[in-house]
């Protein structure tokens, strides 16, 4: 009679049958309950114990007397339903977090690029955390001024983790007085830094290349958006392009002096920077 509601409350079909039986008689010893079912004695005892663990019946034991199983108030079913609802909501949230990875795995199974898209600082942290799983040197194109302006604290936490895990990085940065000063002694044990002329290679975002993946991070005052593309061919193409840019970039020792820029009160605007001459 109550199969659907009892099932929603987390009872199996056999547990529901035993529960309804006890509900009809109020209370009884296991031997009496057993006689009213088609199940074996051992299974009935097991089902009674399970219902007791779920708080739907109570086992009353007295010295030198047979234990009695008594049904609890039906409100217990409602409590069970609320518990199940909370579990469903938890799994829905978890599924939402896992869905991008599941979709990526599905797409990869059919030779399609896997794409995971994220928004905000929480998504940014997930993308950065993924790079820390890299089994090879991470290759990065980055605008340092944009990083410091929009994600300085997050990046400081990230680079400390990268240093702790000994994750090496080859980093090509947009050249500017600010970038040179900021990167002069920037985690040199795990970071090989080079520079490119902004007038030749203008960009203001971040790209990280590692383990058949490309991670993109777009930074602005309006929004932070991030994505990870998993595809061997796209990875190889971007790796070739990075290596080309790397070969045309300059190490600190190769940089020419930059004409000094008068200090300003505001943070330097990445769209109006002074490049190496």
C-alpha positions as CSV (number, residue, x, y, z in Angstrom):
1,X,0.0,0.0,0.0
2,X,2.8,2.4,0.9
3,X,5.5,1.0,-1.3
4,X,6.4,4.2,-3.1
5,X,6.5,6.4,-0.1
6,X,8.6,3.9,1.8
7,X,10.9,3.4,-1.1
8,X,11.4,7.2,-1.2
9,X,12.2,7.0,2.5
10,X,15.1,4.7,1.6
11,X,13.5,1.3,2.4
12,X,14.0,-1.7,0.2
13,X,10.9,-3.6,-1.0
14,X,11.4,-6.4,1.6
15,X,11.9,-3.8,4.4
16,X,8.8,-2.0,3.3
17,X,6.8,-5.2,3.5
18,X,8.0,-6.1,7.0
19,X,7.4,-2.5,8.1
20,X,3.8,-2.5,6.9
21,X,3.2,-5.8,8.6
22,X,4.4,-4.5,12.0
23,X,2.4,-1.3,11.4
24,X,-0.7,-3.3,11.1
25,X,-0.2,-5.2,14.4
26,X,1.7,-2.6,16.4
27,X,4.2,-4.9,18.0
28,X,5.1,-8.6,18.1
29,X,8.0,-11.0,18.6
30,X,10.1,-11.9,15.6
31,X,8.6,-15.4,15.6
32,X,5.1,-14.1,15.1
33,X,6.2,-11.7,12.4
34,X,8.1,-14.5,10.7
35,X,5.0,-16.7,10.5
36,X,3.1,-13.9,8.6
37,X,5.7,-13.7,5.8
38,X,7.0,-16.0,3.1
39,X,10.6,-15.2,4.0
40,X,13.1,-17.4,5.8
41,X,13.5,-16.9,9.5
42,X,17.1,-15.5,9.2
43,X,16.0,-13.0,6.6
44,X,13.1,-11.7,8.7
45,X,15.5,-11.2,11.7
46,X,17.9,-9.3,9.4
47,X,15.1,-7.1,8.0
48,X,13.9,-6.3,11.5
49,X,17.4,-5.3,12.6
50,X,17.7,-3.1,9.5
51,X,14.4,-1.4,10.3
52,X,15.5,-0.9,13.8
53,X,18.8,0.7,12.7
54,X,16.7,3.1,10.5
55,X,14.7,4.1,13.5
56,X,11.4,2.9,12.2
57,X,10.9,0.2,14.8
58,X,12.2,-0.4,18.2
59,X,13.5,-3.6,19.7
60,X,12.3,-4.1,23.3
61,X,14.4,-6.7,25.3
62,X,13.6,-7.9,28.8
63,X,15.5,-10.4,30.9
64,X,14.5,-14.0,30.2
65,X,11.8,-12.9,27.8
66,X,11.5,-12.9,24.0
67,X,12.4,-9.6,22.4
68,X,9.4,-7.6,21.0
69,X,9.6,-5.4,18.0
70,X,7.3,-2.3,18.1
71,X,6.6,0.1,15.3
72,X,7.6,3.7,15.9
73,X,5.4,6.7,15.2
74,X,4.8,7.3,11.4
75,X,6.5,10.7,11.9
76,X,9.7,8.7,11.6
77,X,8.9,8.1,8.0
78,X,8.7,11.9,7.4
79,X,12.1,12.3,9.1
80,X,13.5,9.7,6.8
81,X,12.1,11.5,3.8
82,X,13.7,14.7,4.9
83,X,17.0,13.0,5.4
84,X,16.8,11.5,1.9
85,X,16.0,14.9,0.4
86,X,19.1,16.3,2.0
87,X,21.2,13.5,0.6
88,X,19.6,14.1,-2.9
89,X,20.5,17.8,-2.7
90,X,24.0,16.9,-1.6
91,X,24.5,14.5,-4.5
92,X,23.0,17.0,-6.9
93,X,25.6,19.6,-5.8
94,X,28.4,17.1,-6.0
95,X,27.1,16.0,-9.5
96,X,27.2,19.6,-10.6
97,X,30.8,19.9,-9.6
98,X,31.7,16.6,-11.2
99,X,29.7,17.1,-14.4
100,X,32.5,19.0,-16.3
101,X,34.9,16.2,-15.7
102,X,32.3,13.5,-16.6
103,X,31.5,15.4,-19.8
104,X,35.3,15.6,-20.5
105,X,35.7,11.9,-20.1
106,X,32.7,11.2,-22.2
107,X,33.9,13.5,-25.0
108,X,37.4,12.0,-24.9
109,X,35.9,8.5,-25.2
110,X,34.5,9.6,-28.6
111,X,37.7,11.6,-29.6
112,X,36.1,15.0,-29.0
113,X,38.0,17.8,-27.2
114,X,36.9,17.9,-23.5
115,X,36.1,21.4,-22.4
116,X,35.5,22.5,-18.8
117,X,34.3,26.1,-18.2
118,X,34.5,28.0,-14.9
119,X,33.5,31.4,-13.6
120,X,34.8,33.5,-10.7
121,X,37.5,33.0,-8.2
122,X,36.3,29.5,-7.2
123,X,36.6,28.3,-10.8
124,X,40.0,30.0,-11.1
125,X,41.2,28.1,-8.1
126,X,40.0,24.8,-9.7
127,X,41.9,25.5,-12.9
128,X,45.1,26.4,-11.1
129,X,44.8,23.3,-8.9
130,X,44.5,21.2,-12.0
131,X,47.8,22.5,-13.3
132,X,49.5,21.3,-10.1
133,X,48.8,17.7,-11.3
134,X,51.1,18.3,-14.3
135,X,53.6,15.6,-15.0
136,X,55.7,17.8,-17.2
137,X,57.0,21.3,-17.2
138,X,54.1,23.8,-17.4
139,X,54.4,26.2,-20.3
140,X,52.8,29.6,-19.6
141,X,52.0,32.8,-21.4
142,X,51.1,35.5,-18.8
143,X,50.5,39.2,-18.4
144,X,52.0,39.7,-14.9
145,X,50.3,43.1,-14.4
146,X,46.9,41.6,-14.9
147,X,47.7,38.8,-12.5
148,X,48.8,41.2,-9.8
149,X,45.8,43.4,-10.4
150,X,43.1,40.8,-10.4
151,X,44.3,37.6,-8.7
152,X,47.4,38.5,-6.6
153,X,46.5,36.7,-3.4
154,X,45.3,33.6,-5.3
155,X,48.5,33.5,-7.3
156,X,50.7,33.8,-4.3
157,X,48.9,30.8,-2.7
158,X,49.2,28.9,-6.0
159,X,53.0,29.5,-6.6
160,X,53.7,28.4,-3.0
161,X,51.9,25.2,-3.7
162,X,53.8,24.8,-7.0
163,X,57.1,25.4,-5.2
164,X,56.2,22.9,-2.5
165,X,55.3,20.3,-5.2
166,X,58.4,21.2,-7.3
167,X,56.3,21.8,-10.3
168,X,58.5,23.4,-12.9
169,X,57.3,26.2,-15.2
170,X,58.6,28.0,-18.3
171,X,56.9,31.4,-18.3
172,X,56.8,34.0,-21.1
173,X,55.7,37.4,-19.8
174,X,54.7,40.7,-21.4
175,X,57.7,43.0,-20.9
176,X,57.3,46.1,-18.8
177,X,59.1,47.9,-16.0
178,X,56.6,46.6,-13.5
179,X,57.0,43.0,-14.8
180,X,60.8,43.1,-14.7
181,X,60.8,44.4,-11.1
182,X,58.1,42.0,-9.9
183,X,59.8,38.9,-11.5
184,X,63.4,39.7,-10.8
185,X,63.6,37.1,-8.1
186,X,60.3,35.3,-8.7
187,X,60.5,31.7,-7.4
188,X,63.6,31.0,-9.5
189,X,63.9,27.4,-8.3
190,X,60.8,26.4,-10.1
191,X,60.3,29.2,-12.7
192,X,62.3,29.9,-15.8
193,X,61.1,33.4,-16.9
194,X,61.5,35.1,-20.3
195,X,60.0,38.3,-21.8
196,X,58.4,39.3,-25.1
197,X,57.9,42.8,-26.5
198,X,54.3,43.9,-25.9
199,X,54.2,45.6,-29.3
200,X,55.1,42.3,-31.0
201,X,53.1,39.9,-28.9
202,X,50.2,41.8,-27.2
203,X,48.1,39.7,-24.8
204,X,46.5,40.3,-21.4
205,X,45.4,36.9,-20.2
206,X,46.9,33.6,-19.2
207,X,47.5,30.3,-21.0
208,X,49.0,27.2,-19.4
209,X,50.0,24.2,-21.4
210,X,50.6,20.8,-19.8
211,X,49.7,17.1,-20.1
212,X,47.6,17.3,-23.2
213,X,45.7,20.2,-21.7
214,X,45.4,23.9,-22.4
215,X,44.1,26.1,-19.5
216,X,42.9,29.6,-20.3
217,X,42.2,32.4,-17.8
218,X,40.7,35.7,-18.8
219,X,41.0,38.5,-16.2
220,X,39.1,41.8,-16.1
221,X,37.3,44.0,-13.6
222,X,34.0,42.7,-14.9
223,X,34.6,39.0,-14.7
224,X,37.1,36.1,-14.3
225,X,36.5,33.2,-16.6
226,X,38.6,30.1,-16.9
227,X,38.5,26.9,-19.0
228,X,40.5,23.7,-19.6
229,X,40.6,22.1,-23.0
230,X,41.8,18.5,-23.0
231,X,42.8,17.4,-26.5
232,X,46.1,16.0,-27.7
233,X,46.1,17.7,-31.1
234,X,45.2,21.1,-29.7
235,X,47.8,20.6,-27.0
236,X,50.5,19.8,-29.5
237,X,49.7,22.8,-31.7
238,X,49.8,25.2,-28.8
239,X,53.0,23.6,-27.5
240,X,54.6,24.3,-30.9
241,X,53.4,27.9,-30.8
242,X,54.7,28.3,-27.3
243,X,58.1,26.9,-28.2
244,X,58.3,29.4,-31.1
245,X,57.5,32.3,-28.8
246,X,59.9,31.0,-26.2
247,X,62.7,30.9,-28.8
248,X,62.0,34.6,-29.7
249,X,61.8,35.7,-26.1
250,X,64.5,37.1,-23.9
251,X,65.9,36.1,-20.5
252,X,66.7,38.8,-17.9
253,X,70.4,38.9,-19.0
254,X,69.3,39.6,-22.6
255,X,67.0,42.5,-22.0
256,X,67.7,46.0,-23.1
257,X,67.1,48.9,-20.7
258,X,63.6,50.4,-20.7
259,X,63.1,54.1,-20.7
260,X,62.0,55.0,-17.2
261,X,58.3,55.7,-16.8
262,X,57.2,58.4,-14.3
263,X,55.5,56.8,-11.3
264,X,51.7,57.0,-11.0
265,X,49.4,56.7,-8.1
266,X,47.2,54.1,-9.8
267,X,48.2,50.6,-10.9
268,X,49.8,50.6,-14.3
269,X,47.3,50.1,-17.1
270,X,48.1,46.9,-19.0
271,X,46.7,48.4,-22.2
272,X,49.2,51.3,-22.1
273,X,52.5,49.9,-21.1
274,X,56.1,50.8,-21.9
275,X,57.9,47.9,-23.7
276,X,61.5,47.0,-24.1
277,X,63.4,48.9,-26.7
